[in-house]
Amino acid sequence: MTYTRKLSFDDYLGLEDTGYEGRMELVDGELVELPPESGINTEIAAIWFAALLSSGVNLLHLKMGNCEIQTPVLAPGDAANRFPDVVVIRAEHRSLTQRRMTITLKMPPPRFVLAVVSPGEANRQRDYVRKRAQYAAAGIPEYVIVDPEEQTVTVLGLEQGHYRTVGCYRGEQRVISPTFPNLTLTVNQVFACIEDHEKNVN
């Protein structure tokens, strides 16, 4: 579908038919369709979903790949909305998102967001730099970056409007979450699906 003018975020929220089947980001006033997630990324997100649930997070507050977050546009090319791989919403979001699972900047920020890094330098730049800046500006207390290529989990905590690194974890190290201290998950457990996939391929 072609639009004759650049869309604002309110325009985007008001669209009834975008002409696309899947998820979209609004970039510089234009809609960009997102490709489907890889199987590995989806499995890693599912492992986190289960671990957060086991740590005591309310099932109704856990969202995997289907929660849209409006983000501040800080630089040209920034998307005005993001779809984290895992989101932990607040209790009040349930009533605020009955019509559409979109957390806008007018709402309180979610408690936690997680991104699984896809291959490629552009994806790394987006997750490590652009999303980090946007999520911090949106006031999200914790941002976790899961990097399958580096086999690392980086936990970022918000302090005075900027993220500081809580820890960058590898191997048998337990991932420390300031928001969810009862989380019991090691990095090797996060990436167990990759090892299992490689065994099946070979």
C-alpha positions as CSV (number, residue, x, y, z in Angstrom):
1,M,0.0,0.0,0.0
2,T,1.4,3.5,-0.9
3,Y,0.8,6.5,1.2
4,T,1.0,10.1,-0.2
5,R,2.6,11.6,2.9
6,K,4.8,10.5,5.8
7,L,2.9,8.9,8.6
8,S,3.0,10.1,12.2
9,F,2.8,7.5,14.9
10,D,-0.8,8.4,15.6
11,D,-1.5,7.9,11.8
12,Y,0.1,4.5,12.1
13,L,-2.0,3.5,15.1
14,G,-5.2,4.6,13.2
15,L,-4.5,2.5,10.1
16,E,-7.1,-0.3,9.6
17,D,-5.4,-1.8,6.6
18,T,-1.7,-1.5,6.1
19,G,-1.4,-3.8,3.1
20,Y,1.1,-6.0,5.0
21,E,0.5,-9.4,6.6
22,G,3.1,-9.3,9.5
23,R,4.7,-6.9,11.9
24,M,5.9,-3.4,10.7
25,E,8.1,-0.7,12.0
26,L,7.5,2.9,11.2
27,V,10.8,4.4,10.0
28,D,11.0,8.0,8.8
29,G,7.3,8.1,8.3
30,E,7.2,5.0,6.2
31,L,6.1,1.4,7.0
32,V,8.8,-1.3,6.8
33,E,7.7,-4.9,7.0
34,L,9.8,-7.0,9.4
35,P,11.0,-10.5,8.3
36,P,9.9,-13.5,10.4
37,E,12.1,-14.4,13.3
38,S,14.5,-17.4,12.8
39,G,13.8,-20.6,14.5
40,I,16.8,-20.3,16.8
41,N,15.9,-16.8,17.9
42,T,12.3,-17.9,18.7
43,E,13.6,-20.9,20.7
44,I,16.0,-18.7,22.7
45,A,13.1,-16.3,23.4
46,A,11.0,-19.3,24.6
47,I,13.7,-20.4,27.0
48,W,13.7,-16.9,28.5
49,F,9.9,-16.9,28.7
50,A,9.9,-20.1,30.6
51,A,12.7,-19.0,32.9
52,L,11.0,-15.7,33.8
53,L,7.7,-17.6,34.4
54,S,9.6,-20.0,36.7
55,S,11.1,-17.0,38.6
56,G,7.6,-15.9,39.6
57,V,6.7,-13.5,36.8
58,N,2.9,-13.5,36.2
59,L,2.1,-15.4,33.0
60,L,-0.3,-12.6,31.9
61,H,2.5,-10.1,32.1
62,L,4.8,-12.1,29.8
63,K,4.8,-11.3,26.1
64,M,6.9,-13.0,23.4
65,G,7.3,-11.3,20.1
66,N,3.8,-9.8,20.0
67,C,4.1,-6.7,22.2
68,E,4.8,-3.5,20.3
69,I,6.6,-0.6,22.1
70,Q,6.6,3.0,20.9
71,T,10.1,4.3,21.0
72,P,11.5,7.9,20.8
73,V,13.1,8.7,17.5
74,L,16.5,9.9,18.4
75,A,18.3,9.8,15.1
76,P,17.4,9.4,11.4
77,G,16.6,5.8,10.6
78,D,15.3,5.0,14.1
79,A,12.1,3.1,14.1
80,A,9.2,4.7,16.0
81,N,8.2,1.3,17.3
82,R,9.9,-1.9,18.3
83,F,8.9,-5.5,18.8
84,P,11.2,-7.0,21.5
85,D,11.6,-10.8,21.6
86,V,10.4,-10.9,25.2
87,V,8.6,-8.2,27.2
88,V,7.4,-8.1,30.8
89,I,4.6,-5.6,31.0
90,R,3.1,-3.9,34.1
91,A,-0.2,-4.9,35.7
92,E,-1.8,-1.6,34.5
93,H,-0.8,-2.4,30.9
94,R,-3.4,-5.1,30.7
95,S,-6.3,-2.7,30.7
96,L,-4.4,-0.2,28.6
97,T,-3.8,-2.7,25.8
98,Q,-7.1,-4.4,25.5
99,R,-7.7,-3.0,22.0
100,R,-4.1,-3.3,20.8
101,M,-0.9,-4.7,22.3
102,T,1.0,-1.5,21.9
103,I,2.7,0.3,24.8
104,T,2.9,4.0,23.8
105,L,5.1,6.7,25.3
106,K,2.1,8.1,27.1
107,M,1.9,4.9,29.2
108,P,4.3,3.7,31.9
109,P,7.2,1.8,30.3
110,P,7.4,-2.0,30.5
111,R,9.5,-3.5,33.2
112,F,11.8,-5.5,31.0
113,V,12.7,-6.0,27.3
114,L,14.9,-8.6,25.6
115,A,16.4,-8.7,22.2
116,V,18.0,-11.8,20.5
117,V,20.6,-10.5,18.1
118,S,20.3,-11.7,14.5
119,P,23.3,-12.2,12.3
120,G,24.8,-9.2,10.4
121,E,26.5,-6.0,11.4
122,A,23.3,-3.9,10.8
123,N,21.4,-6.1,13.2
124,R,24.2,-5.8,15.8
125,Q,24.3,-2.0,15.5
126,R,20.5,-1.9,15.9
127,D,20.4,-4.0,19.0
128,Y,23.5,-2.8,20.8
129,V,23.4,0.9,19.9
130,R,20.1,2.2,18.5
131,K,17.7,0.1,20.6
132,R,19.8,0.7,23.7
133,A,19.5,4.5,23.3
134,Q,15.8,4.3,22.5
135,Y,14.8,2.0,25.3
136,A,16.8,4.1,27.8
137,A,15.0,7.2,26.5
138,A,11.7,5.4,26.9
139,G,12.5,4.7,30.6
140,I,12.6,0.9,30.4
141,P,14.4,-0.3,33.6
142,E,16.1,-3.3,32.2
143,Y,17.2,-4.3,28.7
144,V,18.8,-7.7,28.0
145,I,20.8,-8.4,24.8
146,V,21.2,-12.1,24.0
147,D,23.9,-12.7,21.4
148,P,24.0,-16.2,19.8
149,E,27.1,-15.5,17.8
150,E,29.2,-14.3,20.8
151,Q,27.4,-16.7,23.2
152,T,26.9,-13.8,25.6
153,V,24.0,-12.3,27.6
154,T,24.4,-8.6,28.4
155,V,22.2,-7.1,31.1
156,L,21.7,-3.4,31.1
157,G,20.1,-1.4,34.0
158,L,18.7,2.1,33.8
159,E,20.4,4.8,35.9
160,Q,19.7,8.5,35.5
161,G,18.3,8.0,32.0
162,H,21.2,5.9,30.7
163,Y,22.0,2.2,30.8
164,R,24.9,0.8,32.7
165,T,26.1,-2.7,32.2
166,V,25.0,-4.9,35.1
167,G,27.0,-7.8,33.6
168,C,28.1,-9.5,30.5
169,Y,27.7,-13.3,31.1
170,R,29.2,-16.4,29.5
171,G,29.3,-20.2,29.9
172,E,28.1,-21.5,33.2
173,Q,27.6,-18.0,34.7
174,R,24.2,-17.3,36.1
175,V,22.5,-14.3,34.5
176,I,21.8,-11.6,37.1
177,S,18.6,-9.6,36.6
178,P,18.1,-6.6,38.8
179,T,14.4,-6.6,38.1
180,F,13.9,-10.3,38.7
181,P,16.4,-11.5,41.3
182,N,14.8,-15.0,41.5
183,L,15.8,-15.7,37.9
184,T,17.9,-18.9,37.8
185,L,19.3,-19.2,34.3
186,T,22.8,-19.8,33.1
187,V,24.2,-18.7,29.7
188,N,24.7,-22.3,28.6
189,Q,21.0,-23.0,29.3
190,V,20.1,-20.0,27.2
191,F,22.0,-21.4,24.2
192,A,21.2,-25.1,24.8
193,C,18.9,-25.0,21.8
194,I,21.8,-24.1,19.5
195,E,23.9,-27.0,20.7
196,D,20.9,-29.3,20.3
197,H,20.3,-28.1,16.7
198,E,24.0,-28.6,15.8
199,K,23.8,-32.2,17.1
200,N,20.7,-32.9,15.0
201,V,22.3,-31.4,11.9
202,N,25.4,-33.5,12.3
